Amino acid sequence: MDIRIGIVQSMKEIEVELPEDAQRDNVMKEVETALGSDSVLWLTDRKGRRVGIPASRIAYVELGTPASDRIVGFGTA
């Protein structure tokens, strides 16, 4: 699963590719908890790297599907 996070006063987004076994509901709860407590949202990507985003700087969060599930080009589904 991919998560894209917009940062206040920044044109760039933070995009983290979460492990395949990441549960969408659990990730949403982690985001909500960090936003509610004004703490740091810590995410671990597929390679085990930790990414910390200060909750006070988060403008928006977009949860999506893994990049491998996206269809690009002229394919039929």
N, CA, C and O atoms as a MOPAC input file, in Angstrom:
PM7 MOZYME 1SCF
protein

 N      0.83800 1    -1.15700 1     0.00000 1
 C      0.00000 1     0.00000 1     0.00000 1
 C      0.88900 1     1.22900 1     0.00000 1
 O      1.92800 1     1.26100 1     0.66000 1
 N      0.47000 1     2.23600 1    -0.74600 1
 C      1.17900 1     3.51300 1    -0.78500 1
 C      0.46000 1     4.50700 1     0.10200 1
 O     -0.76500 1     4.48000 1     0.21900 1
 N      1.22600 1     5.38000 1     0.72100 1
 C      0.66200 1     6.49000 1     1.47300 1
 C      1.38000 1     7.74200 1     1.00800 1
 O      2.60900 1     7.78300 1     0.95000 1
 N      0.60500 1     8.75700 1     0.67800 1
 C      1.15300 1    10.03000 1     0.20500 1
 C      0.72500 1    11.09200 1     1.21400 1
 O     -0.45400 1    11.19500 1     1.55600 1
 N      1.68700 1    11.87800 1     1.68800 1
 C      1.43100 1    12.87200 1     2.71900 1
 C      1.87900 1    14.23700 1     2.21800 1
 O      3.03900 1    14.43400 1     1.85500 1
 N      0.94500 1    15.16700 1     2.20500 1
 C      1.26400 1    16.54300 1     1.84000 1
 C      1.75100 1    17.28700 1     3.07100 1
 O      1.24400 1    17.09100 1     4.17500 1
 N      2.72800 1    18.13000 1     2.86800 1
 C      3.33400 1    18.87500 1     3.96100 1
 C      2.95200 1    20.35100 1     3.82800 1
 O      2.99100 1    20.91100 1     2.73300 1
 N      2.58400 1    20.97600 1     4.95000 1
 C      2.20100 1    22.38000 1     4.97800 1
 C      3.35400 1    23.23600 1     4.45900 1
 O      4.50900 1    23.02800 1     4.83000 1
 N      3.03200 1    24.18900 1     3.60800 1
 C      3.97300 1    25.13400 1     3.02400 1
 C      5.12500 1    24.45500 1     2.28100 1
 O      6.25600 1    24.94000 1     2.29600 1
 N      4.82500 1    23.33600 1     1.63600 1
 C      5.81400 1    22.64400 1     0.81500 1
 C      5.11500 1    22.08400 1    -0.41400 1
 O      4.02500 1    21.52200 1    -0.31100 1
 N      5.73300 1    22.23500 1    -1.56200 1
 C      5.13100 1    21.71600 1    -2.78700 1
 C      5.38000 1    20.22300 1    -2.94700 1
 O      4.70800 1    19.55900 1    -3.73700 1
 N      6.33500 1    19.70200 1    -2.20700 1
 C      6.66000 1    18.28100 1    -2.32500 1
 C      5.79100 1    17.45900 1    -1.39200 1
 O      5.33100 1    17.93600 1    -0.35400 1
 N      5.57700 1    16.20700 1    -1.78700 1
 C      4.84600 1    15.25400 1    -0.96400 1
 C      5.82100 1    14.19800 1    -0.47200 1
 O      6.86700 1    13.96800 1    -1.07900 1
 N      5.46700 1    13.56600 1     0.62400 1
 C      6.21900 1    12.41200 1     1.09600 1
 C      5.42900 1    11.19000 1     0.67100 1
 O      4.24800 1    11.06400 1     0.99400 1
 N      6.07500 1    10.29600 1    -0.04800 1
 C      5.40900 1     9.07900 1    -0.49700 1
 C      6.15100 1     7.88500 1     0.09400 1
 O      7.35800 1     7.73300 1    -0.09900 1
 N      5.42100 1     7.04700 1     0.81000 1
 C      6.01100 1     5.88400 1     1.46300 1
 C      5.29800 1     4.63600 1     0.95600 1
 O      4.07000 1     4.55600 1     0.98300 1
 N      6.07500 1     3.67100 1     0.49500 1
 C      5.53300 1     2.39800 1     0.04300 1
 C      5.56700 1     1.44800 1     1.23700 1
 O      6.62800 1     0.95900 1     1.62700 1
 N      4.40400 1     1.19700 1     1.80500 1
 C      4.31000 1     0.35900 1     3.00100 1
 C      4.39100 1    -1.11400 1     2.63200 1
 O      4.15900 1    -1.47500 1     1.47800 1
 N      4.71700 1    -1.97100 1     3.59700 1
 C      4.76800 1    -3.41300 1     3.32800 1
 C      3.41700 1    -3.93500 1     2.83900 1
 O      2.37000 1    -3.34900 1     3.11700 1
 N      3.46200 1    -5.03200 1     2.11600 1
 C      2.24600 1    -5.61700 1     1.55600 1
 C      1.23700 1    -6.01400 1     2.62300 1
 O      0.03200 1    -6.00500 1     2.37300 1
 N      1.72200 1    -6.36200 1     3.81300 1
 C      0.81300 1    -6.81000 1     4.86200 1
 C      0.27000 1    -5.65700 1     5.71100 1
 O     -0.40400 1    -5.89800 1     6.71200 1
 N      0.55300 1    -4.41100 1     5.32700 1
 C      0.04700 1    -3.24900 1     6.07500 1
 C     -1.46600 1    -3.19200 1     5.94500 1
 O     -2.01300 1    -3.29500 1     4.84700 1
 N     -2.12900 1    -3.02900 1     7.06800 1
 C     -3.59000 1    -2.95500 1     7.10000 1
 C     -4.02600 1    -1.49700 1     6.98800 1
 O     -3.59600 1    -0.65200 1     7.77300 1
 N     -4.87100 1    -1.21200 1     6.02000 1
 C     -5.34400 1     0.15100 1     5.75800 1
 C     -5.94700 1     0.79000 1     7.01300 1
 O     -5.64300 1     1.94200 1     7.32100 1
 N     -6.79300 1     0.06100 1     7.73800 1
 C     -7.44300 1     0.60500 1     8.93200 1
 C     -6.42800 1     0.93500 1    10.02300 1
 O     -6.56000 1     1.94800 1    10.70900 1
 N     -5.41900 1     0.08400 1    10.18300 1
 C     -4.38100 1     0.34100 1    11.18600 1
 C     -3.56100 1     1.58300 1    10.85000 1
 O     -3.21000 1     2.36600 1    11.73300 1
 N     -3.26200 1     1.75400 1     9.56700 1
 C     -2.49400 1     2.93100 1     9.14100 1
 C     -3.32500 1     4.19200 1     9.37900 1
 O     -2.79800 1     5.20700 1     9.83300 1
 N     -4.61400 1     4.12900 1     9.07400 1
 C     -5.48300 1     5.28500 1     9.29600 1
 C     -5.55200 1     5.63700 1    10.77800 1
 O     -5.55500 1     6.81600 1    11.13400 1
 N     -5.60600 1     4.63200 1    11.63900 1
 C     -5.63500 1     4.88500 1    13.08400 1
 C     -4.33700 1     5.52500 1    13.55600 1
 O     -4.36100 1     6.42700 1    14.39400 1
 N     -3.20300 1     5.06600 1    13.02600 1
 C     -1.90600 1     5.65400 1    13.38400 1
 C     -1.85600 1     7.12300 1    12.99200 1
 O     -1.37400 1     7.95900 1    13.75700 1
 N     -2.35500 1     7.43900 1    11.79400 1
 C     -2.37300 1     8.82100 1    11.31900 1
 C     -3.27100 1     9.67200 1    12.21500 1
 O     -2.88400 1    10.76300 1    12.63300 1
 N     -4.46100 1     9.17400 1    12.50600 1
 C     -5.40700 1     9.91500 1    13.34500 1
 C     -4.85100 1    10.13500 1    14.75100 1
 O     -5.02400 1    11.21000 1    15.32500 1
 N     -4.19500 1     9.13700 1    15.29800 1
 C     -3.60300 1     9.26800 1    16.63200 1
 C     -2.52100 1    10.33500 1    16.64400 1
 O     -2.46900 1    11.16300 1    17.55300 1
 N     -1.65500 1    10.31700 1    15.63200 1
 C     -0.57200 1    11.31100 1    15.55300 1
 C     -1.14300 1    12.71400 1    15.38700 1
 O     -0.66000 1    13.66000 1    16.01000 1
 N     -2.16500 1    12.85300 1    14.55200 1
 C     -2.76400 1    14.17600 1    14.34000 1
 C     -3.45600 1    14.67600 1    15.60300 1
 O     -3.39800 1    15.86500 1    15.91500 1
 N     -4.10700 1    13.77400 1    16.32700 1
 C     -4.83000 1    14.14900 1    17.53600 1
 C     -3.92400 1    14.53300 1    18.68400 1
 O     -4.29000 1    15.36700 1    19.51200 1
 N     -2.75100 1    13.93800 1    18.74400 1
 C     -1.84200 1    14.21500 1    19.85600 1
 C     -0.72500 1    15.19200 1    19.47100 1
 O      0.13000 1    15.52400 1    20.29300 1
 N     -0.74200 1    15.64700 1    18.21200 1
 C      0.28500 1    16.56800 1    17.71500 1
 C      1.69000 1    16.01500 1    17.96800 1
 O      2.57500 1    16.72200 1    18.45000 1
 N      1.87200 1    14.73800 1    17.63200 1
 C      3.16700 1    14.08800 1    17.81800 1
 C      3.81500 1    13.84900 1    16.45700 1
 O      3.52000 1    14.55500 1    15.49300 1
 N      4.68100 1    12.87100 1    16.38200 1
 C      5.34300 1    12.50000 1    15.13400 1
 C      4.72700 1    11.20100 1    14.62000 1
 O      4.59400 1    10.22600 1    15.35900 1
 N      4.35800 1    11.20600 1    13.34800 1
 C      3.84400 1    10.00400 1    12.70000 1
 C      5.03600 1     9.21800 1    12.17500 1
 O      5.76100 1     9.69400 1    11.30200 1
 N      5.23900 1     8.01300 1    12.70400 1
 C      6.33000 1     7.15100 1    12.25800 1
 C      5.77300 1     6.04400 1    11.39200 1
 O      4.85700 1     5.32900 1    11.79800 1
 N      6.33200 1     5.89900 1    10.17800 1
 C      5.94500 1     4.83900 1     9.25000 1
 C      7.19100 1     4.04700 1     8.87100 1
 O      8.29100 1     4.59500 1     8.79900 1
 N      7.00900 1     2.76300 1     8.63200 1
 C      8.10600 1     1.90700 1     8.19200 1
 C      7.79900 1     1.44400 1     6.77500 1
 O      6.73600 1     0.87800 1     6.51800 1
 N      8.73500 1     1.68700 1     5.85000 1
 C      8.49600 1     1.30900 1     4.46400 1
 C      8.84000 1    -0.15500 1     4.21700 1
 O      9.22000 1    -0.87600 1     5.13900 1
 N      8.70500 1    -0.58700 1     2.97500 1
 C      8.93000 1    -1.99600 1     2.60900 1
 C     10.35400 1    -2.45700 1     2.86100 1
 O     10.59600 1    -3.64900 1     3.04800 1
 N     11.29300 1    -1.53000 1     2.86600 1
 C     12.69900 1    -1.89100 1     3.06900 1
 C     13.11400 1    -1.79100 1     4.53200 1
 O     14.27900 1    -2.00600 1     4.86900 1
 N     12.15400 1    -1.46300 1     5.40400 1
 C     12.45000 1    -1.37900 1     6.82400 1
 C     12.92700 1    -0.01800 1     7.29700 1
 O     13.25000 1     0.15000 1     8.47300 1
 N     12.97400 1     0.95900 1     6.39700 1
 C     13.38400 1     2.31600 1     6.78300 1
 C     12.23700 1     3.00100 1     7.51200 1
 O     11.07000 1     2.82400 1     7.16200 1
 N     12.58100 1     3.78900 1     8.53300 1
 C     11.57600 1     4.52200 1     9.31100 1
 C     11.51900 1     5.96500 1     8.82500 1
 O     12.55100 1     6.60300 1     8.61600 1
 N     10.30200 1     6.47300 1     8.64700 1
 C     10.08000 1     7.83900 1     8.20800 1
 C      9.23500 1     8.52400 1     9.27000 1
 O      8.16600 1     8.03100 1     9.63000 1
 N      9.70600 1     9.65000 1     9.76900 1
 C      8.97100 1    10.40500 1    10.77600 1
 C      8.50100 1    11.73800 1    10.21600 1
 O      9.28900 1    12.49600 1     9.65100 1
 N      7.21100 1    12.02000 1    10.37500 1
 C      6.63400 1    13.27100 1     9.89800 1
 C      5.95700 1    13.96300 1    11.07700 1
 O      5.07600 1    13.37500 1    11.70400 1
 N      6.34700 1    15.19200 1    11.39000 1
 C      5.67800 1    15.91000 1    12.48400 1
 C      4.20500 1    16.11700 1    12.12500 1
 O      3.89900 1    16.65200 1    11.05900 1
 N      3.30800 1    15.70600 1    12.98700 1
 C      1.87200 1    15.78500 1    12.71500 1
 C      1.42500 1    17.22500 1    12.47500 1
 O      0.49400 1    17.46200 1    11.70400 1
 N      2.06600 1    18.17200 1    13.11600 1
 C      1.67900 1    19.57400 1    12.95000 1
 C      1.96100 1    20.09700 1    11.54300 1
 O      1.44400 1    21.14600 1    11.16000 1
 N      2.77000 1    19.38000 1    10.77500 1
 C      3.13200 1    19.80400 1     9.41300 1
 C      2.34700 1    19.08000 1     8.33900 1
 O      2.51400 1    19.37900 1     7.15700 1
 N      1.48500 1    18.12800 1     8.71700 1
 C      0.72700 1    17.33900 1     7.74400 1
 C     -0.45600 1    18.14600 1     7.22200 1
 O     -1.28800 1    18.61400 1     7.99900 1
 N     -0.52700 1    18.30700 1     5.89600 1
 C     -1.63000 1    19.01400 1     5.25700 1
 C     -2.72600 1    18.03000 1     4.85000 1
 O     -3.91100 1    18.31200 1     5.02900 1
 N     -2.33500 1    16.87500 1     4.30300 1
 C     -3.30700 1    15.85000 1     3.90500 1
 C     -2.62100 1    14.50100 1     3.83300 1
 O     -1.39600 1    14.41200 1     3.74700 1
 N     -3.43600 1    13.44500 1     3.86900 1
 C     -2.93700 1    12.07300 1     3.76900 1
 C     -3.78500 1    11.35200 1     2.73900 1
 O     -5.01400 1    11.42000 1     2.77400 1
 N     -3.12500 1    10.66200 1     1.82500 1
 C     -3.81600 1     9.89400 1     0.79700 1
 C     -3.33100 1     8.45100 1     0.86600 1
 O     -2.14200 1     8.18200 1     0.69600 1
 N     -4.24700 1     7.53000 1     1.11400 1
 C     -3.90500 1     6.10400 1     1.13500 1
 C     -4.30600 1     5.50300 1    -0.20000 1
 O     -5.42300 1     5.71000 1    -0.67400 1
 N     -3.39000 1     4.76100 1    -0.80100 1
 C     -3.66900 1     4.17200 1    -2.09700 1
 C     -3.28400 1     2.71700 1    -2.15300 1
 O     -3.00900 1     2.07700 1    -1.13900 1
 N     -3.27100 1     2.22000 1    -3.35900 1
 C     -2.89000 1     0.83700 1    -3.58900 1
 C     -1.40200 1     0.77700 1    -3.89400 1
 O     -0.79400 1     1.80600 1    -4.19100 1
 N     -0.79900 1    -0.41400 1    -3.82700 1
 C      0.62100 1    -0.53800 1    -4.17800 1
 C      0.87800 1    -0.11200 1    -5.61600 1
 O      0.02000 1    -0.27100 1    -6.48500 1
 N      2.05600 1     0.42500 1    -5.85500 1
 C      2.41000 1     0.86800 1    -7.20500 1
 C      2.30900 1    -0.25700 1    -8.19900 1
 O      2.00100 1    -0.01800 1    -9.36600 1
 N      2.56200 1    -1.49100 1    -7.76900 1
 C      2.51900 1    -2.62600 1    -8.69200 1
 C      1.09500 1    -2.93000 1    -9.15600 1
 O      0.91500 1    -3.61700 1   -10.16200 1
 N      0.07200 1    -2.42900 1    -8.44100 1
 C     -1.30600 1    -2.66500 1    -8.81800 1
 C     -1.81900 1    -1.63000 1    -9.81100 1
 O     -2.91500 1    -1.78500 1   -10.34800 1
 N     -1.05500 1    -0.59200 1   -10.06100 1
 C     -1.48900 1     0.44600 1   -10.98500 1
 C     -1.28900 1    -0.03700 1   -12.42000 1
 O     -0.28800 1    -0.67400 1   -12.74600 1
 N     -2.25700 1     0.27900 1   -13.25800 1
 C     -2.17000 1    -0.09500 1   -14.66100 1
 C     -1.76100 1     1.13800 1   -15.45200 1
 O     -2.40200 1     2.18600 1   -15.36400 1
 N     -0.68700 1     1.00600 1   -16.22700 1
 C     -0.20200 1     2.10200 1   -17.04000 1
 C     -0.16100 1     1.61200 1   -18.47400 1
 O      0.30600 1     0.50600 1   -18.74600 1
 N     -0.64900 1     2.43300 1   -19.38900 1
 C     -0.59600 1     2.05700 1   -20.78900 1
 C     -1.92800 1     1.54700 1   -21.31000 1
 O     -2.98200 1     1.82700 1   -20.74000 1
 N     -1.86700 1     0.79900 1   -22.39400 1
 C     -3.06600 1     0.31900 1   -23.05500 1
 C     -3.32900 1    -1.13200 1   -22.72600 1
 O     -3.26200 1    -1.98600 1   -23.60900 1
 N     -3.62000 1    -1.42400 1   -21.50000 1
 C     -3.90700 1    -2.79000 1   -21.08400 1
 C     -5.39200 1    -2.97000 1   -20.83700 1
 O     -6.13100 1    -2.00100 1   -20.66500 1
 N     -5.80900 1    -4.19300 1   -20.82300 1
 C     -7.20600 1    -4.46500 1   -20.46900 1
 C     -7.21900 1    -5.16100 1   -19.12400 1
 O     -6.34300 1    -5.96600 1   -18.80800 1
 N     -8.19700 1    -4.84400 1   -18.36700 1
 C     -8.28200 1    -5.43600 1   -17.03500 1
 C     -9.36400 1    -6.48600 1   -16.97300 1
 O     -9.57700 1    -7.09100 1   -15.92200 1

